[in-house]
Structures are given as C-alpha cells and as structure tokens.
Amino acid sequence: MHKQPDKPSFFEKLATAIVDRRNLIFFLYLCALIFSLFSQGWVKVCNDLTQYLPENTETRQGLTIMEDEFITYGTARIMLSNVTYDMAANLAAELASIDGVTSVGNGTEQDTPEEIAEYFKGSDALLSVTFDGEETDPISLSAMEEIKQRLAPYDASIDSTVGDSQAETLDQEMQVIFAVSVVIIVLVLGLTSHSFAEVPVLLLTFGAAALLNMGTNFLLGEISFVSDSVTVVLQLALAIDYAIILLHRFLEARQHTLDDRSACITALSAAIPAIFSSSLTTISGLAAMMFMQFRIGFDMGLILIKAICFSLLSVFTLMPGLLILFS
C-alpha cells in the first residue's frame, strides 16, 4: 500500500492562496494606499489634552468652571536685548497700538521703581503683552504676527502660547525622530542583510502598513495630536520584527528549494501562527492602556492596536508577493 501524502494544513492553504493571488493583492493595496493618501486630510485632531481628563476629576471640573466663568486672554513676554530704556519704551508704545493688543507693560513714568526694575535691567528690557482675545482667537494670532514683524530689527525673544501650537511642535520633532529612525534601520538592515534587495521589501511592507493606519484614523472621529504624531514611530518599533521573522523564514526555506513560490508558501505558513501569537502580547499591553482614567490612554491604545493589525495584514498579505518580486 502506498502512503497517502499528508493533506495541507489550514495555514498552508491560506499561504498558497495569498502567494498565488499576489498580483490581485498588489492591486488592492495600490487602491487602498491611494485612498489613504487622500483620507489623511479627513482626520480630526484635538490639540487640547485637557479634553481627555475624566469628568469627575477636580482638575477637569475646575477647568470647566474657569472656562465658563472667565475669559483667559492671551499673553506674551518679550525680552529685548541691547536696548536703552527709551528704545524699549518707544517700542512698547508702538506694540500697544497694534490692533488686537490690549496693553503692553514696561517701565513707564507711572510705574513704581520696583516695577521699573522688574522690566528693565542693564541693557535688557522685558515687555508684557496682553491681547484682546484668547490665545487661539484670530485677533490674537493676527496681533502676534504683527508683533513678530515689528520686532524683526531687534534682538528679541518671545515667550507665548499664542501662535505656538504644541501639536505642530511635537509633529515636527516626531518627523525628525522618524527620519533618524528610518536611517538607522536602513543602515542596520543594509549591514546585516544577505542582500540589499531585502531592505526595500521591509520598507515597502512597513510603509504600506503605516499609511493604511494613518489613512483610516478618520473612522475614529477625533484623535489627539499626541497619537497623531507618535503612532508611526511606535508602530515601527513594535511591528518591524514581524517582517524580519517572515524574511528569515523565507531565506531558510530557499536553502531547501530553488522554487521561490514553494519557499514563500512554506515560510508564510510557518510564520503566521508564530507572528500572530507574538503580536498578542503587544496587543494585550496596548489594550491595558485603554483602561486608563486619563482617556489619552484609550485613544493611543486603540490607534496602536489598529496599527499592529495593519502591520500584521501587510506582513501576511503584501510581503509574500514582494519577496517573490524581489527574490
């Protein structure tokens, strides 16, 4: 009697279907990525972290009362260096005439000697500006732009939250961090890989997952500026291992067969359960963040879990076709 060959397992059937339909998968990813490029502009970003405080906390209750009962006008402190007292006084009067500026405090004749000493020391002068509106009002933002233009000829420094968005600052810093991370990863992969063709496979896989995650954030309604800025870097740190595991499985399988298709099917069928079980620990940790009282944890946890799922999807469906394409 001849021994019947073992029937392929579920993961082998799944891997075979993915590998054999790689061209269709490429087309679907192309459509999804184009959609994500446009849908990124639909994402609503909240720049106020206090909105994520629980309603029953004293801080949130106090902020609510303050916002309802008082108007917090925008302010700015301007440090002038290498100026005389008369120059500072004249500039203060000039800034006070700007539309949107309520007052500019400096050492004037009606100030006490103590106040004058506070405003002017040596060749440095401190001007305190109060705006007509709150820090996010258009009239305050317009006045701040005018102030910056008037201060251009002077050696001046401005300390103010008017026109200074924490979201923009954090986003710029995270872009630098992300660029540095990508450069380091490319260098490490280039030095440790068997072939330089492995590097674009890993970068394309991660890039597709990151873009899909950012393009679907609009489905969550509104997200915090923290989540919007740091998710890409955290996704890279948490999910790059999944692609490396599949790559190594593929390289090992190629040593036993010259058929790239068979090697990819073997590698993918073995990698799916291993990578999926590994991702569960990461997802569990992120899910625990969602139970924080400070609701920024729920926001970040949900977006990062979505990012991990897209990373898994890209590794399991897009990367096998890329491996064969670049092999």
C-alpha positions, 0 to 999 in steps of 0.5 A: 500500500502506498502512503497517502501524502499528508493533506495541507494544513489550514495555514498552508492553504491560506499561504498558497492562496495569498502567494498565488493571488499576489498580483490581485493583492498588489492591486488592492493595496495600490487602491487602498494606499491611494485612498489613504493618501487622500483620507489623511486630510479627513482626520480630526485632531484635538490639540487640547489634552485637557479634553481627555481628563475624566469628568469627575476629576477636580482638575477637569471640573475646575477647568470647566468652571474657569472656562465658563466663568472667565475669559483667559486672554492671551499673553506674551513676554518679550525680552529685548536685548541691547536696548536703552530704556527709551528704545524699549519704551518707544517700542512698547508704545508702538506694540500697544497700538497694534490692533488686537493688543490690549496693553503692553507693560514696561517701565513707564513714568507711572510705574513704581521703581520696583516695577521699573526694575522688574522690566528693565535691567542693564541693557535688557528690557522685558515687555508684557503683552496682553491681547484682546482675545484668547490665545487661539482667537484670530485677533490674537494670532493676527496681533502676534504676527504683527508683533513678530514683524515689528520686532524683526530689527531687534534682538528679541525673544518671545515667550507665548502660547499664542501662535505656538501650537504644541501639536505642530511642535511635537509633529515636527520633532516626531518627523525628525525622530522618524527620519533618524529612525528610518536611517538607522534601520536602513543602515542596520538592515543594509549591514546585516542583510544577505542582500540589499534587495531585502531592505526595500521589501521591509520598507515597502511592507512597513510603509504600506502598513503605516499609511493604511493606519494613518489613512483610516484614523478618520473612522475614529472621529477625533484623535489627539495630536499626541497619537497623531504624531507618535503612532508611526514611530511606535508602530515601527518599533513594535511591528518591524520584527514581524517582517524580519521573522517572515524574511528569515523564514523565507531565506531558510526555506530557499536553502531547501528549494530553488522554487521561490513560490514553494519557499514563500508558501512554506515560510508564510505558513510557518510564520503566521501562527508564530507572528500572530501569537507574538503580536498578542502580547503587544496587543494585550499591553496596548489594550491595558492602556485603554483602561486608563482614567486619563482617556489619552490612554484609550485613544493611543491604545486603540490607534496602536492596536489598529496599527499592529493589525495593519502591520500584521495584514501587510506582513501576511498579505503584501510581503509574500508577493514582494519577496517573490518580486524581489527574490 
